[in-house]
Amino acid sequence: MFDKETAKMSIKKGDKTVMEETDSLSIKSGSTVQTLKKQDNENFYGGGMQNGRFVHTGESINIAIDNNWVDGCSSSPSPFYYTTGGYGVLRNTFQTGVYDFGKTREGTVTATHSDGEFDAYYFVTDATDGRGVTQNILQEYYKVTGNPALAPEYSFYEGHLNAYNRDQWSDTGGTKAWTIKGIDPAESAGTTTYETGMRDSFVMLDGMQVESLNGTKPTVALDNYPDVTTPYKYSAQAVINQYEEFDMPLGFFLPNDGYGAGYGQNGYNMTGGVNPDGTSSDARIAAVDANVENLRVFAEYAKTKGVETGLWTQSALMPDSNAGTYWHRLRDFEKEVGAGVTTLKTDVAWVGPGYSMQLDGVKTAYDITTRVSGVRPNIISLNGWAGSHRYNGIWTGDQYGGRWEYIRFHIPTYIGVSLAGNPNVGSDMDGIFGGSALISTRDYQWKSFTQSMLNMDGWGSYAKMPYTFGDPYTGINRMYLKIKSQLMPYLYTTAYSASNIEVGNQDAGLPMIRAMHLEFPDDAYAYSKNMQYQYMYGKNILVAPIYQETAIKNNGDDVRDNIYLPGDDTVWVDFFTGKQYQGGRILNNYDAPLWKLPVFVKNGAIIPQYEANNNPSEINKANRIVEFWPEGETEYTAVEDDGKTVENKTTNDAEYGVIENVSYGDHVTTKYTSKVEGSKATLTAEKSTGTYEGYQKDKNTTFIVHVSKKPESIQASNGTSALAAEEAATKAAFDEAVPEAGKAIWFYDAEPEIENFASKDPEKETSFKNMVANVKVAPKLYVKLAAADAKEAAQTVVVNGFENDGNLPENKPNSSLTAPELTDRSEEHTSELQSQPHI
């Protein structure tokens, strides 16, 4: 409503005033300013990607692209914010702005844009808590801007990016030395090769050994091609082989990420060939087509290894009309997609200043990819704006690794951009520049609990691969990448929710990386800025990254302070050891040896999994694993699809009109339930619903159950048919067993070992193996059920004599304590490991 005398606007929801102007709207030439009253206890979120920040109360943020990718800057802003007071605002503009949430003028919100008119959407909700407000406002925001893109399954795996059509290589000397130690000790010499070039102006000369995609030479337009060799060992294919050699997960590969690097050397340094009407000559197009064929050969080889192919865009998507452009750098994106490209990274050289140009660019790339390939593209971009999330994920820009600051400010950045409406976020592993073994390893740990991981090679102080630094670093990195591959059903289900698709967990619209208050909206302390260094990954996993040195030892072991475990009635379980902690407290001095990331699972959680793998091509979706932390009565619905299908549709919303959205093919959902009654735990995989092309309905199911003692007996059934439950003599026997029809096999492991995924060679990766060899882990129960048609039969395991509270601390917290007093209830966690030798 508007006040007739002052023209001040206010918005009510029922009897509650949720938004109220303190000053009349100011519209001047090139500037519009809205000033609002700040309600008591309001917190403000949004603004797109605001590096280093997630809650903006008492702060001022720029809604402008600054191309400065450090703490306090903005690389992909959005003219959208909302408040726990119950409203959100989307300014319908591409002009820059500043949102001041009480920093300059206490008690007010001042939103300014460099625009000569005022056009805005307002979203209002009845919700009274941070979770409800966020979910409702984001869902309304998505009705205007479209749902966030559901990334293809492979994009959750690490991507490798570098330029492979530009530089000279040698085994004896060069500008930059790249040393790979693999599974050899960190102290070993490793294998070193040398690169010269690494710049846009580099020119190949006779006698050089040069890089290529496939270890082959060009075939057409060879007038300027020098007398060089293209050894296979310096090819992009050889790098994919290295990932395979060291058993490292890898989802996609960009072979042209560097200025001056195309994806073929046909037409090398040739110019001209532009007709008077701006079209290209037959010879010019022949060079483009030969390079596309070179790309196709690489993409086909990569696919045999389960790896998808992408490209970096440093130029126009189609052959330009500039006669001075070198032919080997010309692009034809439509032909590239036809050759197998499904990932596109749009950098500043292509999206220019961003804003509407970026939105137009990523939409064009999205439309071409879906039309030509028929699959979901993986578009990675920056310099975005409101609506970019419909087509692309965000990467945070070029930053320096090797510094704790790199990890520190990324944690709140990821939380903040997720709250602001783009859940698909990633960054370069250990930065693009600089780097170190320690920071790289800690970066791999926490980012394995995020969506996108980009390994940007060729710019830093070392080869940016997870196997560069040798034992123990290689083994630790592999372990976390493998854990991520195991968790894919959980991560992918969370991604469905983040794309505003309801699958049964009542969290549609909430991001993958969730601020603590989204899962604990009644906990006042969960809203604190102190929560900027931890987050929930989905509804059940709490991640507290190591982001600074606290009490670091020479071997990289450290501790983590200020881990807040919310919920006085919630029990939190160490992801690796099974040790339990009562919620409603802060953990200080929490052991974080080099191999360990502080990760906790909410008791009662149900987490579906796959067998460890290196990419989606290795996943056998007929083999499902479900891990239970039984407490009370809980449920979780998982979604499964082919990981790639896309179908573009429009919907007609009664309030907002026609909305272009994306419907992601067919999918299957399965509800898992857990119910504890006294000393009996009943665990069920209910009948699956839905289908998709290629769906494997016959499932081999394994339940992993967290317990504190051996059960009295196990009952199992497929539908109404009871299964004869047989106990395996050893864990090895259980792993090898395949239950026949009518049977189930179980094993109680009193002292489980941490699965380290290290080399099977007993003389390799011994440092890493020793780190985790003697870690005490709480007991687990394993149950395999005979195969069953998941759509026809529920599968149930009943654990008689169930118990899982054997290691809770006796001094449970007093639920009446207030948030500030929590800091006085810290719990020290002493090391369970012997000190390790110097690494």
TORMI-671170 format. One line per 4 residues: for each residue x, z, y of C-alpha. Coordinates in steps of 0.25 Angstrom, whole numbers, always signed. Each point is the difference from the previous one (the first is absolute). Layout:
X Z Y; ... $
// end
This chain:
+0 +0 +0; +4 -2 +15; -2 +10 +11; -7 -8 +11 $
+7 +7 +11; +14 -1 -5; +0 -11 -10; +7 +9 -10 $
-2 -3 -14; -2 +10 -11; -4 -1 -15; -8 +9 -8 $
-2 +1 -15; -13 +8 -2; +1 +12 +10; +15 +0 +0 $
+8 -7 +11; +12 -7 -7; +5 -8 +12; -1 +3 +15 $
+7 -7 +12; +6 +10 +10; +2 -12 +10; -8 -12 +2 $
+6 -13 -6; +11 -6 +8; +1 -15 +0; +10 -7 +9 $
+7 -13 +0; +8 +0 -12; -3 +15 -4; -11 +8 -7 $
+0 +15 -1; -9 +8 -8; +1 +16 +1; -6 +9 -10 $
-2 +14 -2; +8 +6 -11; -8 +9 -9; +5 +14 -5 $
+8 -2 -13; +0 -15 +0; +12 -8 -6; +2 -14 +3 $
+5 -11 -10; +2 -15 +1; +7 -10 +9; +6 -8 -12 $
+14 +2 -4; +6 +11 +10; +14 +2 -6; +3 +15 -3 $
-14 +5 +3; -14 +2 -7; -8 +10 +9; +0 -3 +15 $
-7 +12 +5; +8 +4 +13; +8 -13 +0; -1 -14 +6 $
+2 -13 -8; +3 -14 +4; -10 -11 -5; +11 -10 +2 $
+10 -7 -9; +14 +4 +4; +9 -6 -11; +8 +13 +0 $
-2 +6 -14; +4 +14 +2; -7 +13 +2; -10 +0 +11 $
-2 -15 +1; -11 -9 -5; +2 -12 -9; -14 -3 -4 $
-10 +7 +10; -15 -1 -1; -10 +3 +12; -7 +10 -9 $
-1 +15 -1; -9 +10 -5; -1 +15 +1; -5 +12 -9 $
-10 +2 +10; -8 -11 -6; +2 -13 +7; +9 -12 +0 $
+3 -11 +10; +5 -14 -2; +3 -8 +13; -3 -14 -2 $
+12 -6 +7; +14 -6 -3; +6 +6 +13; +10 +12 -1 $
-4 +14 +3; +3 +15 +0; -8 +11 -6; +3 +14 +6 $
-6 +11 -9; +2 +11 +10; +15 -1 +3; -2 -3 +14 $
-13 +6 +3; -4 +12 -8; -13 +0 -6; -3 -15 +1 $
+3 -13 -7; +4 -12 +9; -1 -14 -7; +6 -11 +9 $
+1 -15 -3; +6 -11 +9; -13 -7 -1; -10 -5 +11 $
-12 +4 -8; -5 +11 -9; -4 -4 -14; -1 +11 -11 $
-6 +3 -13; -4 +15 -2; -1 +6 -14; -7 +14 -2 $
-2 +8 -12; -8 +13 -5; +12 +5 -7; +6 +13 +4 $
+14 +0 -7; +12 -8 +1; -2 -7 -14; -15 -4 +3 $
+4 -5 +14; +11 -8 -4; -7 -7 -12; -12 -3 +9 $
+7 -5 +12; +9 -9 -8; -11 -6 -8; -7 -3 +13 $
+13 -6 +6; +1 -8 -12; -14 -6 +2; +5 -6 +13 $
+14 -4 -4; -1 -2 -15; +5 +8 -12; +15 +2 -2 $
+6 -10 -10; +1 +5 -14; +15 -4 -3; +3 -7 -13 $
+5 +9 -12; +14 -5 +1; +2 +4 +15; +0 +14 -4 $
+13 -2 -7; +13 -2 +8; +3 -13 +7; +14 -5 +2 $
+3 -8 +12; +12 -8 +5; +5 -14 +4; +6 -9 -12 $
+2 -14 +7; +10 +3 +11; +13 +7 -3; +13 -1 -7 $
+4 +10 -12; +13 +4 -6; +6 +10 -10; +13 +2 +8 $
-4 +2 +14; -9 -3 +12; -7 +6 +12; -9 +10 -8 $
+3 +7 -13; -12 +3 -9; +3 +10 -12; -10 +2 -11 $
+3 +12 -10; -13 -1 -8; +1 +10 -11; +14 +3 +1 $
+4 +13 +7; -1 +1 +15; +15 +3 +0; +3 -14 -7 $
+5 -12 +7; -12 -8 -3; +0 -16 +1; +2 -5 +14 $
-3 -14 +6; +2 -4 +14; -9 -8 +10; +3 -8 +12 $
-10 -5 +10; -13 +8 +1; -4 -6 +13; -9 -11 +5 $
+12 -9 +5; +8 +0 -13; +4 -14 -6; +5 -3 -14 $
+13 -7 -1; +7 -7 -11; +6 +8 -11; -9 +12 +2 $
-8 +8 -11; -14 +1 +6; -13 +7 -4; -13 -7 -4 $
-13 +3 -7; +3 -5 -13; +15 -3 -1; -3 -15 +2 $
+4 -10 +11; -10 -8 +8; -5 -14 -4; -4 -8 +12 $
+4 -2 +15; +15 +4 -3; +6 -7 +12; +6 +14 +6 $
+1 +8 -13; +14 +4 -2; +8 +0 -13; -3 +14 -4 $
-4 +7 -13; -12 +8 -3; +4 +11 -11; -12 +6 -7 $
+6 +14 +2; -3 -2 +15; -14 -5 -2; -13 +7 +2 $
-4 -1 -14; +13 +8 -4; -5 +12 +9; -13 +0 -8 $
+8 +0 -13; +8 +12 +6; -13 +8 +2; -4 -3 -15 $
+14 +4 -4; -1 +13 +6; -15 +2 -4; -5 +1 +14 $
-15 -3 +3; -1 -12 +10; -13 -6 +4; +3 -11 +10 $
+12 -7 +6; +2 -7 +14; +12 -9 -1; +1 -5 +14 $
-1 +13 +8; +11 -3 +10; +2 -9 +13; +4 -14 -4 $
-3 +1 -14; -11 -9 -6; -3 -1 -15; +8 -13 -3 $
+12 -7 +5; -6 -15 +0; +2 -6 +14; +11 +10 +3 $
+3 +0 +15; -8 -13 +2; -8 -3 +12; -9 -10 +5 $
-11 -7 -8; -11 +2 +10; -10 -11 +2; -5 -3 +14 $
-13 +6 -3; +7 +13 -4; -2 -2 -15; +12 +0 -10 $
+7 -12 -6; +0 -2 -15; +14 +5 -1; -3 +12 +8 $
-12 +4 -9; +8 -4 -13; +10 +11 +4; -11 +10 +2 $
-6 -4 -13; +13 +1 -8; +2 +14 +6; -14 +4 -4 $
+4 -5 -14; +12 +9 +1; -9 +12 +3; -10 -4 -11 $
+12 +1 -10; +4 +14 +5; -15 +5 +0; -2 -5 -14 $
+13 +7 -5; -4 +13 +8; -14 +0 -7; +7 -1 -14 $
+6 +14 +4; -14 +5 +5; +4 -1 +15; -8 -7 +11 $
+6 -9 +11; -1 +2 +15; +6 -6 +13; +4 +6 +13 $
-6 -8 +12; +10 -3 +11; -6 -13 +5; -13 -8 +0 $
-8 -1 -13; +0 -15 +0; +11 -10 +3; +2 +0 +15 $
+1 -12 +10; +13 +4 +5; +11 -10 -3; +11 +10 +1 $
-5 +9 -11; +9 -1 -12; -7 -6 -12; +4 +11 -10 $
-7 +11 +9; -14 -8 +1; -12 +7 -6; -13 -4 -7 $
-7 +12 -3; -12 -7 -8; +10 -6 -9; +8 +13 -1 $
-12 +7 -5; -3 -12 -10; +15 +3 -5; -4 +14 -3 $
+2 +8 +12; -10 +12 +2; +7 +9 +9; +3 -3 +15 $
+8 +9 +9; -3 -3 +15; +11 +4 +9; +1 +0 +15 $
+6 -14 +1; -14 -5 -6; -11 +9 +5; +7 +0 +14 $
-6 +11 +10; -10 +4 -10; -14 +4 +4; -10 -12 -2 $
+12 -9 -4; +3 +9 -12; -14 +1 -4; -2 -15 +0 $
+13 -2 -8; -3 +10 -11; -14 -5 -1; +5 -15 -2 $
+10 +5 -10; -10 +8 -8; -10 -12 +1; +10 -10 -5 $
+5 +9 -11; -14 +3 -6; -4 -14 +1; +12 -6 -7 $
+4 +10 -10; -14 +7 -2; +7 +14 +0; +2 +12 +9 $
+12 -2 +9; +9 +11 +4; +2 -2 +15; +10 +10 +6 $
+0 -1 +15; +2 +8 +13; -4 -2 +15; -14 +2 -5 $
-13 +4 +7; -14 +5 -4; -5 -9 -12; +14 -3 -5 $
-2 +9 -12; -10 -10 -5; +11 -10 -3; +13 +8 -1 $
+8 +13 -2; +9 +5 +10; +15 +2 -1; +6 +9 +10 $
+11 -9 +5; +16 -1 +0; +6 +14 +0; +13 +7 -4 $
+1 +7 -13; +10 +10 -4; -6 +11 +9; -10 +11 -3 $
-7 -5 +13; -4 -13 -7; -8 +8 -11; -5 +11 +10 $
-7 -9 +10; -6 -9 -11; -8 +11 -7; -9 +2 +12 $
+0 -15 +3; -6 -3 -14; -10 +11 +2; -4 -4 +14 $
-2 -15 -3; -8 +3 -12; -9 +9 +8; -1 -11 +10 $
-6 -10 -9; +11 -8 -7; +3 +7 -14; +10 -11 -4 $
+13 +5 +6; +15 -1 -4; +14 -1 +5; +14 -4 -4 $
+7 +9 -10; +10 +8 +7; -2 -9 +12; +5 -14 +3 $
+13 +4 +6; +10 +11 -4; -3 +9 -12; +5 +10 -10 $
-1 +4 -14; -7 +13 +3; -10 -5 +10; -3 -12 -9 $
-3 +9 -12; -9 +9 +8; -7 -12 +6; -3 -6 -14 $
-6 +13 -4; -11 +2 +10; -3 -15 +2; -3 -1 -15 $
-12 +8 +5; -4 -11 +10; -5 -14 +0; +11 -9 +4 $
+15 +0 -2; +9 -11 +6; +14 -1 -4; +6 -7 +12 $
+14 -5 -5; +11 -6 +8; +0 +7 +13; +4 +15 -3 $
+13 +7 -4; -2 -3 -15; -8 -9 -9; -14 +5 +1 $
-3 +1 -15; -5 +12 -7; +12 -1 -10; +11 -1 +11 $
+6 +14 -1; +1 +2 -15; -2 +13 -7; -8 +9 +3 $
-6 -8 +11; -4 -12 -8; -7 +9 -10; -8 +8 +10 $
-5 -12 +7; -4 -7 -13; -7 +13 -4; -9 +0 +12 $
-3 -15 +0; -4 +2 -15; -9 +12 +4; -7 -9 +10 $
-2 -11 -10; -6 +11 -9; -10 +4 +11; -5 -14 +3 $
-14 +3 -5; -1 +12 +9; +7 -7 +12; -8 -13 -2 $
-13 +8 +0; +4 +7 +12; +3 -13 +7; -15 -5 -4 $
-5 +12 +8; +9 -3 +11; -6 -14 +1; -13 +7 +2 $
-5 -4 -14; -8 +12 -7; +4 +1 -15; -6 +14 -2 $
+9 +10 +6; -7 +1 +13; +12 -3 +8; -3 -14 +5 $
+7 -3 +13; +10 +11 -1; +15 -5 +0; +10 +1 -12 $
+9 +9 +8; -9 +12 +5; +2 +10 +11; -1 +14 -7 $
-13 +2 +8; -7 -12 -7; +0 +8 -14; -1 +14 +6 $
-9 -2 +12; -4 +15 +0; +14 +5 +1; +4 +2 +15 $
+15 +0 -3; -2 -14 -6; -2 -6 +13; +13 +5 +6 $
+11 -9 +5; +8 +8 -10; -6 -9 -10; +7 -12 +5 $
+11 +1 -11; -9 +0 -12; -13 -7 -5; -10 -2 -11 $
+2 -13 -8; -14 -3 -4; -9 +13 -3; +9 +6 -10 $
+15 -1 +3; +8 +8 +11; +13 -6 +5; +10 +8 +8 $
+12 -10 +3; +14 +5 +2; +3 -4 +15; +11 +9 +4 $
+12 +8 -5; -4 +15 -1; +10 +6 -10; +6 -12 -5 $
+11 +1 -11; +12 -10 -2; -8 -6 -12; -12 -3 +9 $
-9 +11 -5; -8 +7 +11; -13 +8 +2; -12 -3 +8 $
-7 +9 +9; -14 +1 +6; -8 -7 -11; -14 +4 +2 $
-9 +1 -13; -14 +1 +6; -12 +6 -6; -1 +15 -4 $
-7 -4 -13; +8 -12 -3; +12 +0 -10; +11 -9 +2 $
+9 -5 -11; +14 -5 +1; -1 -15 -4; +13 +1 -8 $
+1 +14 -6; -14 +4 -1; +2 +13 +8; -12 +5 +7 $
-2 +5 +14; -12 +7 +6; -5 -8 +12; -2 +6 +14 $
+15 +2 +2; +13 -6 +6; +12 -2 -10; +13 +2 +6 $
+14 -2 -7; -7 -9 -10; +10 -6 -9; +3 -15 +2 $
+12 -4 -8; +5 -14 +3; -9 -6 -11; -13 +7 +4 $
-10 -3 +10; -10 +12 +3; -13 -6 -6; -12 +9 -4 $
-13 -4 -7; -13 +7 +3; -5 +8 -12; -12 -7 -6 $
+6 -13 +3; -2 -12 -10; +10 -11 +2; -1 -13 -8 $
+13 -7 -3; +7 -12 -6; +13 +0 -9; +12 -1 +9 $
+3 -15 +4; +8 -8 +9; -11 -9 +6; -15 -3 -3 $
+4 -11 -10; +5 +11 -9; -13 +9 +0; -8 +0 -12 $
-14 +4 +5; -4 +3 -14; +8 +12 +0; -5 +10 +9 $
+5 +14 +3; -8 +11 +6; +7 +13 +5; -9 +13 +2 $
+3 +13 +7; -13 +6 -5; -7 +11 +9; -14 +2 +2 $
-8 -13 +0; +6 -13 +7; -1 -15 -1; +7 -12 +4 $
-4 -15 +0; +11 -10 -2; -1 -15 +3; +6 -11 -7 $
+1 -15 +3; +9 -12 -2; +8 +4 +12; -1 -13 +8 $
-13 -6 +0; -7 -2 +14; -13 -6 +5; -3 -1 +15 $
-14 +4 +4; -8 +3 +12; -10 +11 +1; -11 +2 +11 $
-1 +14 +5; -12 +4 +7; +7 +7 +11; +13 -8 +2 $
-5 -14 -5; +8 -10 -8; +13 +6 -6; +11 -7 -7 $
+5 +8 -11; +7 -2 -13; -7 +3 -14; +11 +2 -10 $
-5 -7 -13; -6 +8 -11; +6 +13 -5; -3 +11 -10 $
-2 +15 +3; +2 +12 -10; -4 +14 +3; +9 +11 -6 $
-5 +14 +0; +6 +14 -3; -8 +13 -3; +6 +14 -3 $
-10 +10 -6; +7 +12 -4; +11 -3 -10; -6 -14 -2 $
+4 -13 +8; -8 -13 -2; +7 -12 +5; -7 -14 +0 $
+2 -14 +3; -14 -5 +2; -5 -14 -3; +6 -10 +10 $
-9 -9 +8; +2 -14 +5; +10 -11 -4; +10 -10 +5 $
+6 -13 -6; +11 +5 -9; -5 +14 -2; +4 +7 -12 $
-11 +9 -5; +6 +5 -12; +9 +12 +5; +10 +8 -7 $
-1 +14 +7; +10 +11 +2; -4 +13 +7; +11 +9 +5 $
-5 +14 +3; +7 +11 +8; -1 +13 -8; +7 +13 -1 $
-1 +3 -15; -3 -8 -13; -14 -2 -2; -8 +6 -12 $
-5 -14 -4; -3 -14 +5; -13 -8 -1; -1 -14 +4 $
-11 -11 -1; -2 -14 +4; -15 -1 +4; -8 +8 -10 $
+11 -2 -11; +9 +12 -3; +15 -3 -2; +8 +7 -10 $
+11 +7 +9; +14 +1 -6; +11 +7 +6; +14 -7 +1 $
+12 +7 -4; +9 -4 +12; -2 -7 +13; +8 -12 -5 $
-10 -1 -12; -12 +1 +10; +6 -11 +9; +2 -9 -12 $
-14 +3 -6; -11 -10 +1; -13 +7 -4; -8 -8 -10 $
-15 -1 +1; -7 +13 -1; +12 +8 +4; +7 +7 +11 $
+14 +5 +1; +5 +12 +9; +12 +7 +3; +3 +13 +7 $
+13 +0 +8; +4 +14 +4; +13 -5 +7; -3 -14 +5 $
+12 -8 +6; -1 -7 +13; +0 -15 -2; +12 -5 +7 $
+0 -15 -3; +15 +0 -1; +9 -9 -7; -1 +1 -15 $
+15 -1 -1; +5 +15 -2; +12 -3 +8; -8 -5 +12 $
-7 +7 +11; +5 +13 -5; +0 +7 +14; -15 -3 +2 $
-3 +4 -15; +7 +13 +2; -8 +3 +13; -14 +0 -7 $
+5 +4 -15; -3 +15 +1; -12 +0 +10; -11 +9 -5 $
-13 -7 -2; -13 +7 -3; -7 -4 -13; -8 -13 -2 $
-10 -4 -11; +0 -15 -4; -12 -7 -7; -1 -14 -4 $
-14 -5 -4; -3 -12 -9; -3 -13 +7; -14 -2 +5 $
-8 -9 +9; +0 +7 +13; -13 -6 +4; -7 +4 -12 $
+5 +14 -3; +4 +12 +8; +13 +7 -5; +0 +15 +0 $
+11 +11 -4; -4 +14 -1; +11 +10 +1; -4 +13 -7 $
+8 +13 +5; +4 -7 +13; +8 +8 +10; +8 -5 +12 $
+2 +12 +10; +12 +6 -7; +10 -1 +12; -8 +3 +12 $
+6 +10 +10; -7 +14 -1; -1 +2 +15; -11 -10 +3 $
-2 -1 +16; -12 +6 +7; -9 -11 +4; -4 +8 +13 $
+14 -3 +6; +0 -9 +12; +9 -12 +1; +11 +6 +9 $
+2 +11 -10; +3 -10 -11; +14 -1 +5; +2 +14 -4 $
-4 -3 -15; +11 -9 -4; +5 +0 -14; +14 -3 -4 $
+2 -9 -12; +14 +2 -6; +7 -11 -7; -2 -3 -15 $
+12 -8 -1; +15 +3 -1; +8 -5 +11; +5 -14 -2 $
+14 -6 +2; +4 -7 +13; -6 -14 +1 $
// end
